[in-house]
Amino acid sequence: MVYSIQNNVAQINGTNGIYDGKITNPSVRYGRNSADSYFEYCKALSGKPVPKETADFLKNYDPKTANVLKQKMFEVYAEQLADDNLPPLDFEYRYMPSQNIDKMALLGAAFEEMGKKVSVSVQEMTDKLKQGFAGLTSDVISANSLDINKDGNIDIAEYSTTILASDMLSKNSAELDAKNITGTINKTGLYSVAAYANEKNAVNANGNLTDIYNAYNLGETQKEFLSDAGNILDIQA
């Protein structure tokens, strides 16, 4: 098992994983190991359809009622998982080795989460999101908010902004604040940032993600990340 369970919470990190002995940079190795383990955890849940409450939350997202909707959604989904003896819905996905910002670990996790691709088209990312939220009508979901430079593609630097946003919202779903970054994402942060995939929120979401991108100079971080071919090793190739 690539994750442990403590107090009915799946604990996911990159301390060990498939890239041990293969990726030299310890931060990149940690981020990619953790993201790979997170995918394995998600696969264990993949047999469950997106609950109606999740679809309603994303289609009708309103900050005034978000907490109520999320709590109801979690309760219903948790009951479904318990009935099927599946892994717990609660999880802690640690993509950085500590609470200190480790941008190489962040980019490593982003690269792994993007399917070991440096860049994908907005349409490809949109299609991926639609598959993940199959209970939603197709006109609701869009990856437009992630395309910070408006070139029709989403690179790992742009995508990594959503990881940082999820991290911030995991500690306080009411605000995006750098002081809330802990290097860990939980279900609250995941579902909160999911609202960014709603097309009607695209303008505001893009503004928030652009601020994160600029604040952490992620474009330059991407150049540094890609300067070492070992960071984007694909052991499946």
C-alpha positions in Angstrom: 0.0 0.0 0.0 1.4 3.4 -1.0 -0.4 5.2 1.8 -1.1 4.6 5.4 -4.3 5.1 7.4 -4.3 6.9 10.7 -7.5 7.7 12.5 -9.5 6.9 9.3 -7.4 9.4 7.3 -5.2 8.3 4.4 -1.7 9.6 4.9 0.2 10.2 1.6 3.7 11.4 1.2 6.8 11.1 -0.9 9.3 9.8 1.6 9.4 6.5 -0.4 8.2 5.6 -3.8 8.8 4.5 -7.4 11.4 7.1 -8.1 13.7 6.1 -5.2 17.2 5.5 -6.7 16.1 7.0 -10.0 15.7 10.7 -9.6 18.7 12.5 -8.0 17.2 15.7 -6.9 15.7 14.9 -3.5 13.0 17.6 -3.7 11.8 16.5 -7.1 11.9 12.9 -6.1 9.8 13.6 -3.1 7.2 15.6 -5.1 6.9 13.0 -7.8 6.8 10.0 -5.4 4.0 11.7 -3.5 2.0 12.5 -6.5 2.3 9.0 -7.8 1.2 7.6 -4.4 -1.8 10.1 -4.5 -2.8 8.7 -7.8 -2.7 5.2 -6.4 -5.0 6.3 -3.6 -7.4 7.9 -6.1 -7.4 4.7 -8.2 -8.7 2.9 -5.2 -11.7 5.2 -5.2 -12.1 5.4 -8.9 -15.0 2.9 -8.9 -17.3 5.4 -7.3 -19.2 7.9 -9.4 -19.1 11.6 -8.6 -21.8 12.2 -6.0 -24.7 14.5 -6.9 -23.6 16.8 -4.1 -20.2 17.2 -5.7 -21.9 18.1 -9.0 -24.3 20.6 -7.4 -21.4 22.2 -5.5 -19.4 22.8 -8.6 -22.3 24.0 -10.7 -23.8 26.3 -8.1 -20.7 27.4 -6.2 -21.5 30.3 -4.0 -19.1 31.3 -1.2 -22.0 32.1 1.1 -23.2 28.5 1.0 -20.0 26.6 0.1 -19.3 25.2 3.5 -22.8 23.8 4.0 -22.7 22.2 0.6 -19.2 20.7 1.1 -20.1 19.3 4.5 -23.2 17.6 3.1 -21.2 16.3 0.2 -18.5 14.8 2.4 -21.1 13.1 4.7 -22.9 11.4 1.8 -19.7 10.3 0.0 -18.2 9.0 3.3 -21.2 6.8 3.8 -20.9 5.4 0.3 -17.2 4.6 0.8 -17.8 2.9 4.2 -20.5 0.8 2.6 -18.1 -0.4 -0.1 -15.1 -0.9 2.3 -13.0 1.5 0.3 -10.2 3.8 1.5 -11.3 6.7 3.6 -12.4 9.9 1.9 -10.3 12.0 4.3 -6.7 12.2 3.2 -3.6 14.3 3.7 -1.5 14.5 0.6 1.9 15.9 1.5 3.6 17.0 -1.8 6.4 19.0 -0.1 8.7 17.5 2.5 8.1 20.3 5.0 6.1 23.5 5.5 8.9 25.5 4.0 8.2 26.3 0.3 10.1 23.8 -1.8 9.4 24.8 -5.4 11.3 21.9 -6.9 9.0 19.5 -5.0 6.0 21.5 -6.1 7.1 21.3 -9.8 7.8 17.6 -9.4 4.3 17.0 -8.1 2.8 19.1 -10.9 4.8 17.3 -13.6 3.6 13.9 -12.2 0.0 15.1 -11.8 0.0 16.3 -15.4 0.7 12.8 -16.6 4.5 13.3 -16.9 4.0 16.1 -19.4 5.6 19.5 -19.3 2.6 21.1 -21.1 -0.9 20.2 -22.3 -3.5 22.1 -24.2 -6.3 23.8 -22.5 -8.7 21.5 -24.3 -6.8 18.4 -23.1 -6.9 19.6 -19.5 -10.6 20.4 -19.9 -11.3 16.9 -21.2 -9.4 15.4 -18.2 -11.4 17.5 -15.8 -14.6 16.4 -17.4 -13.6 12.8 -17.0 -12.9 13.5 -13.3 -16.3 15.1 -12.8 -18.4 13.0 -15.0 -21.6 13.9 -13.2 -21.5 17.5 -14.5 -22.9 18.9 -17.8 -20.1 19.5 -20.3 -20.6 23.2 -20.5 -19.8 23.7 -16.8 -16.2 22.4 -16.7 -13.3 24.4 -18.2 -9.5 24.6 -17.7 -9.4 28.2 -19.0 -8.6 29.7 -15.6 -5.3 27.8 -15.6 -4.0 29.3 -18.8 -2.2 32.2 -17.2 -0.3 33.5 -20.3 -3.3 32.9 -22.6 -1.3 30.8 -25.1 -3.8 27.9 -25.3 -1.6 25.6 -23.2 -1.1 24.8 -19.5 2.5 24.2 -18.5 3.6 22.7 -15.2 4.4 26.2 -13.7 0.8 27.3 -14.4 -0.7 24.0 -13.2 1.4 24.2 -10.0 -0.6 27.3 -9.0 -3.6 25.1 -8.4 -1.6 22.9 -6.1 -0.6 25.9 -4.0 -4.1 27.2 -4.0 -5.4 23.8 -2.8 -2.8 23.9 -0.1 -3.9 27.3 1.1 -7.6 26.4 1.0 -6.9 23.1 2.9 -6.2 25.1 6.1 -8.8 27.9 5.5 -11.3 27.4 2.7 -12.4 31.0 3.0 -9.3 32.7 1.8 -6.1 32.3 -0.3 -3.3 33.3 2.0 0.3 32.3 1.7 0.6 31.9 5.5 -1.7 28.9 5.2 0.7 26.9 3.1 1.8 23.7 4.9 2.9 21.5 2.0 -0.2 19.3 2.5 -3.6 19.1 0.7 -6.7 17.7 2.2 -10.3 17.1 1.0 -11.4 20.6 2.0 -8.7 22.2 -0.2 -9.3 19.8 -3.1 -13.0 20.5 -3.3 -12.6 24.2 -2.7 -10.2 24.7 -5.6 -12.4 22.5 -7.8 -14.7 25.5 -8.1 -12.0 27.1 -10.2 -12.9 24.6 -12.9 -16.4 26.1 -13.2 -16.4 28.3 -16.3 -18.4 31.0 -14.7 -15.6 31.4 -12.1 -12.8 31.5 -14.7 -12.1 35.3 -14.6 -11.7 35.5 -10.9 -9.9 32.2 -10.6 -7.5 33.2 -13.3 -6.7 36.4 -11.4 -6.0 34.4 -8.2 -3.8 31.9 -9.9 -1.9 34.6 -11.8 -1.2 36.3 -8.5 0.2 33.0 -7.1 2.3 32.4 -10.3 3.9 35.9 -10.0 4.4 35.8 -6.3 6.5 32.6 -6.4 8.1 33.4 -9.8 7.0 30.0 -11.0 8.0 30.7 -14.6 11.7 30.9 -13.6 11.3 27.9 -11.4 10.1 25.9 -14.4 13.2 26.8 -16.3 15.3 25.6 -13.4 13.3 22.4 -13.1 13.6 21.6 -16.8 17.3 22.4 -17.0 17.9 18.9 -15.4 16.7 16.2 -17.7 16.7 13.8 -14.7 13.8 15.7 -13.2 11.4 14.6 -15.9 12.6 11.0 -16.1 9.8 8.6 -17.1 10.6 5.2 -15.8 7.7 3.7 -17.8 9.2 4.7 -21.1 
